[in-house]
Each structure stands twice: as C-alpha cells, then as structure tokens.
C-alpha cells in the first residue's frame, strides 16, 4: 500500500466490479470442444492467427500439438503478410498469410461477430448459435474461426474486410477459482454488492456465476450493445439492479465504474486484463 488513505477507502467499499477470466476463474484454459466445418483451414487459423500472447492462445496451440499437428513448423513455413491485432473493441484478430502461393485471410474471435461477417445461410447460423448457447451453458469460453482468400494487392483494415467463409467453433474450459465462492460470501455478509464486468460471451459468464452461487436473473444482465444505446440518465436508472455486464469494451467498463461513483458508491475494481486498465486507473 503506497497511500494509507487507500486502506481507509477500501474499508468503505460498497460495490466490487470484477472481471471474469483470470479473476473469478483460474485463467488456465484447455480446449474441450471443437466443431469444424473446414478442419484444415480452422487448424491454419488456430496456428497462424496466434501470437501465443495469453492463456487462450497457448491452450489453442497446445490443442494443435495434441492433434498430431505441428503448429511451430506450419507457423514457420507460412509467412505473415499483415495483421489486425485483437482488440476488445472489435473482438477479433485477423492475419493475412501466404499459404500455398495464395494470400489467406484468417480470423479468430467472438463467434457471434464472425457469424455476422460470414456468408452462412440463416438456418446454419441459427444451428451454430444454438450450439454456442449449449456450450456456454456448460461454462465454456467460445471462439469462432473464419477465413477468406484475398488478392495480393488487398490491404486489410477493419472497414474493408471481405465476407468470410466459416471455419468452426472452439470451446475452452477455464475452471472457477475455488476460493472465490468464499470471498463472495464474505463480501455479501459485509454488505458489499458484487458486479461482474466482462468482455466474454453472456451465457459463459452466467454459467460461471452460477457455479459461484451468484446466478443473475433475466433483468440483472446487460450486454455491451444495450449499454451503448443508453444515455447517462438511463444507465443510472438501471445500473443498480444489474449484476452482470457482458461483451463490454474497456471504455464501457470505465463508464460503469464512473456511473456507480456518480451515484455515491465507493467502487473497488479488480481484473488482470489489458481491457480492465482504463477502469482500474
């Protein structure tokens, strides 16, 4: 503790806003489900659209090795030409690699967003959304994979991405931390409310909260898109009843904390991801 005032403020906390991945959960990912419509291209996306930058990407890499696929060899053999890094705002990562003398655009990210960018028929999208809900109901973190062949001259940015061909889904299991259930109980007994603020899929977050005896009701969940549509007064009127904010951006996490502070709450924020940084600050 650098400032003694922080201890005094901590004793006055009325609300804890917590991230999910790595905070409520162990952050130890393992691929437990896959559903590929094109396994070859999906494996390429898992390998080439991967910077081994976090536990999710490392788990995907490990899964490839367990599947008798040599990700390091494939990564070294296929040159990366361009990259759009993952961002908590657009929620996917994109690379263009030279594969078999073609420029292959590969995407990995939030499946519901990739589905909107793909050319699948309506019934195919509905079947995949149903599968996502089924996996989320088991607490799995879900990623989508997609691809497209692009011309050599094409420069990629968020606004000019082509329509995508669907690759598949990956479901990862990240177990809840054993000690969290007790910590939540202590907070509750102390009269502190807990709100989960996460960039993850709604169903996955709801299931993890259920494991921790914090299951939200239907009116206690708000997604990033709905939050974006509310003005400050509307958010102030709703925020007290919400205990799960899902698919939120870093700036929305900050807005949630600021709104609670404006309502007179003393807010503690905890999280370990770069998307928590603005709100933590």
C-alpha positions as CSV (number, residue, x, y, z in Angstrom):
1,X,0.0,0.0,0.0
2,X,1.5,3.3,-1.1
3,X,-1.2,5.6,0.4
4,X,-2.7,5.0,3.8
5,X,-5.9,6.6,2.5
6,X,-6.4,3.6,0.2
7,X,-6.8,1.4,3.3
8,X,-9.5,3.7,4.7
9,X,-11.3,3.8,1.3
10,X,-11.1,0.0,1.0
11,X,-12.9,-0.3,4.3
12,X,-15.7,1.9,2.9
13,X,-16.3,-0.1,-0.4
14,X,-19.9,-0.6,-1.3
15,X,-19.5,-2.3,-4.7
16,X,-16.9,-4.6,-6.2
17,X,-16.7,-4.7,-10.0
18,X,-14.8,-7.8,-11.1
19,X,-13.6,-9.1,-14.4
20,X,-14.3,-12.8,-15.0
21,X,-11.4,-14.5,-16.8
22,X,-8.4,-15.0,-14.6
23,X,-10.1,-13.3,-11.6
24,X,-13.2,-15.4,-10.9
25,X,-11.7,-18.2,-12.9
26,X,-8.2,-19.7,-12.8
27,X,-7.1,-18.5,-16.2
28,X,-5.9,-22.0,-17.1
29,X,-7.5,-22.7,-20.4
30,X,-7.9,-26.0,-22.1
31,X,-9.8,-26.8,-25.4
32,X,-12.6,-29.2,-24.5
33,X,-14.9,-28.9,-27.6
34,X,-14.4,-28.3,-31.3
35,X,-16.9,-28.0,-34.2
36,X,-15.3,-27.5,-37.6
37,X,-17.0,-27.2,-41.0
38,X,-13.5,-26.9,-42.5
39,X,-10.9,-28.5,-40.2
40,X,-7.9,-27.8,-42.4
41,X,-8.5,-24.1,-42.6
42,X,-9.6,-24.0,-38.9
43,X,-6.3,-25.5,-37.9
44,X,-4.5,-22.9,-40.0
45,X,-6.4,-20.2,-38.3
46,X,-5.7,-21.6,-34.8
47,X,-2.0,-21.8,-35.7
48,X,-1.3,-18.7,-37.9
49,X,-3.8,-16.3,-36.3
50,X,-2.0,-16.8,-32.9
51,X,0.7,-14.8,-31.1
52,X,0.8,-17.0,-28.0
53,X,0.0,-13.8,-26.1
54,X,-2.3,-15.2,-23.4
55,X,-3.6,-18.4,-21.9
56,X,-6.3,-18.8,-24.5
57,X,-3.9,-18.7,-27.4
58,X,-1.4,-21.0,-25.6
59,X,-4.3,-23.5,-25.0
60,X,-5.2,-23.5,-28.7
61,X,-1.5,-24.1,-29.6
62,X,-1.3,-27.0,-27.1
63,X,-4.5,-28.5,-28.6
64,X,-3.0,-28.4,-32.1
65,X,0.1,-30.3,-30.8
66,X,-2.2,-32.9,-29.1
67,X,-3.9,-33.3,-32.5
68,X,-0.7,-34.5,-34.3
69,X,-0.4,-31.1,-36.0
70,X,3.0,-29.4,-35.8
71,X,2.0,-25.7,-35.2
72,X,5.6,-24.4,-35.0
73,X,6.5,-26.0,-38.3
74,X,3.4,-24.6,-40.0
75,X,3.9,-21.2,-38.5
76,X,7.5,-21.0,-39.7
77,X,6.6,-22.2,-43.2
78,X,3.8,-19.7,-43.9
79,X,4.8,-16.0,-43.9
80,X,2.6,-13.5,-42.2
81,X,1.9,-10.6,-44.6
82,X,-0.4,-8.4,-42.5
83,X,-2.1,-8.4,-39.1
84,X,-5.0,-6.6,-37.4
85,X,-4.3,-7.3,-33.7
86,X,-7.1,-8.4,-31.3
87,X,-8.9,-5.5,-29.7
88,X,-11.6,-5.5,-27.0
89,X,-13.5,-3.1,-29.2
90,X,-13.8,-5.2,-32.4
91,X,-13.3,-8.5,-30.6
92,X,-11.3,-10.5,-33.2
93,X,-7.8,-10.9,-34.6
94,X,-7.0,-11.1,-38.3
95,X,-3.9,-12.1,-40.2
96,X,-3.1,-12.5,-43.9
97,X,-0.5,-15.3,-44.6
98,X,1.0,-16.7,-47.7
99,X,-0.3,-20.3,-47.9
100,X,0.3,-22.5,-50.9
101,X,1.0,-19.4,-53.1
102,X,-2.3,-17.8,-52.0
103,X,-3.0,-14.9,-49.7
104,X,-5.2,-16.4,-47.0
105,X,-7.0,-14.1,-44.6
106,X,-7.6,-15.9,-41.2
107,X,-9.8,-14.6,-38.4
108,X,-10.2,-15.7,-34.8
109,X,-12.6,-14.1,-32.3
110,X,-16.1,-13.6,-30.9
111,X,-18.2,-16.1,-32.8
112,X,-21.4,-14.0,-33.0
113,X,-19.4,-11.2,-34.7
114,X,-17.7,-13.6,-37.2
115,X,-21.1,-15.1,-38.0
116,X,-22.4,-11.6,-39.0
117,X,-19.4,-11.3,-41.3
118,X,-19.9,-14.7,-42.9
119,X,-22.0,-15.9,-45.8
120,X,-23.7,-18.8,-44.0
121,X,-27.4,-19.4,-44.6
122,X,-29.8,-18.3,-41.8
123,X,-30.6,-21.8,-40.7
124,X,-26.8,-22.6,-40.4
125,X,-26.3,-19.5,-38.3
126,X,-29.2,-20.5,-36.1
127,X,-27.8,-24.0,-35.6
128,X,-24.4,-22.6,-34.6
129,X,-25.9,-20.0,-32.2
130,X,-27.8,-22.9,-30.6
131,X,-24.5,-24.9,-30.2
132,X,-22.9,-21.8,-28.7
133,X,-25.7,-21.5,-26.1
134,X,-25.3,-25.2,-25.3
135,X,-21.5,-24.8,-24.8
136,X,-22.0,-21.6,-22.8
137,X,-24.4,-23.4,-20.6
138,X,-21.5,-25.6,-19.6
139,X,-19.4,-22.5,-18.8
140,X,-17.1,-22.8,-21.9
141,X,-15.4,-19.8,-23.4
142,X,-16.2,-19.8,-27.1
143,X,-14.2,-18.6,-30.1
144,X,-15.1,-18.6,-33.8
145,X,-12.8,-19.2,-36.8
146,X,-13.2,-17.9,-40.3
147,X,-11.2,-17.4,-43.5
148,X,-11.1,-16.0,-47.0
149,X,-8.7,-15.9,-49.9
150,X,-7.8,-12.3,-50.8
151,X,-6.0,-10.7,-53.7
152,X,-2.3,-9.8,-53.4
153,X,-2.9,-6.1,-53.6
154,X,-5.6,-6.0,-51.0
155,X,-4.8,-4.1,-47.9
156,X,-6.7,-5.1,-44.8
157,X,-8.3,-3.0,-42.2
158,X,-11.5,-3.3,-40.1
159,X,-13.7,-1.5,-42.6
160,X,-12.6,-3.3,-45.7
161,X,-12.7,-6.9,-44.6
162,X,-14.4,-9.2,-47.1
163,X,-17.3,-11.6,-46.4
164,X,-15.9,-14.6,-44.6
165,X,-16.1,-18.3,-45.1
166,X,-17.0,-20.1,-41.8
167,X,-14.3,-22.3,-40.3
168,X,-15.6,-23.5,-37.0
169,X,-16.0,-23.1,-33.2
170,X,-13.6,-23.8,-30.3
171,X,-14.9,-24.3,-26.7
172,X,-12.4,-23.8,-23.9
173,X,-12.9,-24.7,-20.2
174,X,-11.5,-22.3,-17.6
175,X,-12.4,-23.6,-14.1
176,X,-13.7,-21.2,-11.5
177,X,-11.3,-20.4,-8.7
178,X,-12.1,-22.5,-5.6
179,X,-11.5,-19.6,-3.2
180,X,-13.8,-17.2,-5.0
181,X,-17.1,-18.7,-3.6
182,X,-16.0,-18.0,0.0
183,X,-14.7,-14.5,-0.9
184,X,-18.1,-13.6,-2.5
185,X,-19.8,-14.9,0.7
186,X,-17.6,-12.7,2.9
187,X,-18.3,-9.6,0.7
188,X,-22.1,-10.3,0.8
189,X,-22.0,-10.6,4.6
190,X,-20.2,-7.3,4.8
191,X,-23.0,-5.7,2.7
192,X,-20.8,-5.3,-0.4
193,X,-22.5,-5.8,-3.7
194,X,-20.6,-7.6,-6.5
195,X,-21.0,-6.9,-10.2
196,X,-19.2,-9.0,-12.9
197,X,-18.0,-6.8,-15.8
198,X,-16.6,-9.0,-18.7
199,X,-15.8,-8.9,-22.4
200,X,-16.9,-12.6,-22.5
201,X,-20.0,-14.2,-24.0
202,X,-23.1,-13.7,-21.9
203,X,-24.0,-17.4,-21.5
204,X,-20.5,-18.4,-20.4
205,X,-20.4,-15.6,-17.8
206,X,-23.8,-16.6,-16.5
207,X,-22.7,-20.2,-16.0
208,X,-19.5,-19.3,-14.2
209,X,-21.5,-17.0,-11.9
210,X,-24.0,-19.9,-11.3
211,X,-21.0,-22.1,-10.2
212,X,-20.1,-19.4,-7.7
213,X,-23.7,-19.0,-6.3
214,X,-24.1,-15.6,-8.0
215,X,-26.5,-16.5,-10.8
216,X,-28.1,-13.4,-12.3
217,X,-31.9,-13.2,-13.0
218,X,-33.1,-12.2,-16.5
219,X,-33.3,-8.5,-15.6
220,X,-29.9,-8.4,-14.0
221,X,-27.8,-8.8,-17.2
222,X,-26.8,-6.1,-19.6
223,X,-24.8,-6.6,-22.8
224,X,-22.4,-4.1,-24.3
225,X,-24.7,-3.3,-27.2
226,X,-27.6,-2.4,-24.9
227,X,-25.2,-0.3,-22.7
228,X,-24.1,1.6,-25.7
229,X,-27.7,2.5,-26.5
230,X,-28.4,4.1,-23.1
231,X,-27.7,7.7,-22.2
232,X,-26.2,8.5,-18.8
233,X,-29.6,9.0,-17.1
234,X,-31.0,5.8,-18.4
235,X,-27.9,3.9,-17.3
236,X,-28.1,5.5,-13.8
237,X,-31.7,4.3,-13.5
238,X,-30.8,0.7,-14.4
239,X,-27.3,0.1,-13.1
240,X,-28.1,-0.8,-9.5
241,X,-30.1,-3.9,-10.5
242,X,-27.5,-5.2,-13.0
243,X,-25.0,-7.8,-11.6
244,X,-23.6,-9.0,-15.0
245,X,-22.3,-6.8,-17.8
246,X,-21.1,-9.0,-20.7
247,X,-19.4,-8.3,-24.0
248,X,-18.3,-4.9,-22.8
249,X,-15.4,-2.8,-24.1
250,X,-12.7,-1.2,-22.0
251,X,-14.4,2.2,-22.3
252,X,-17.7,0.7,-21.2
253,X,-16.0,-0.8,-18.1
254,X,-14.8,2.7,-17.2
255,X,-18.2,4.2,-17.8
256,X,-19.8,1.6,-15.5
257,X,-17.4,2.4,-12.7
258,X,-17.8,6.2,-13.2
259,X,-21.6,5.9,-13.2
260,X,-21.6,4.0,-9.9
261,X,-19.3,6.6,-8.4
262,X,-21.7,9.4,-9.5
263,X,-24.4,7.5,-7.6
264,X,-22.4,7.8,-4.4
265,X,-21.0,4.3,-4.4
266,X,-17.4,3.5,-3.3
267,X,-16.2,1.2,-6.1
268,X,-13.4,-1.4,-6.0
269,X,-12.3,-2.7,-9.4
270,X,-10.4,-5.9,-10.0
271,X,-9.1,-7.5,-13.2
272,X,-5.9,-8.8,-14.8
273,X,-6.5,-8.0,-18.5
274,X,-5.5,-5.0,-20.6
275,X,-9.2,-4.3,-21.2
276,X,-9.5,-3.6,-17.4
277,X,-6.8,-0.9,-17.4
278,X,-8.9,2.2,-18.0
279,X,-11.4,1.2,-15.3
280,X,-8.7,0.2,-12.9
281,X,-6.9,3.5,-13.4
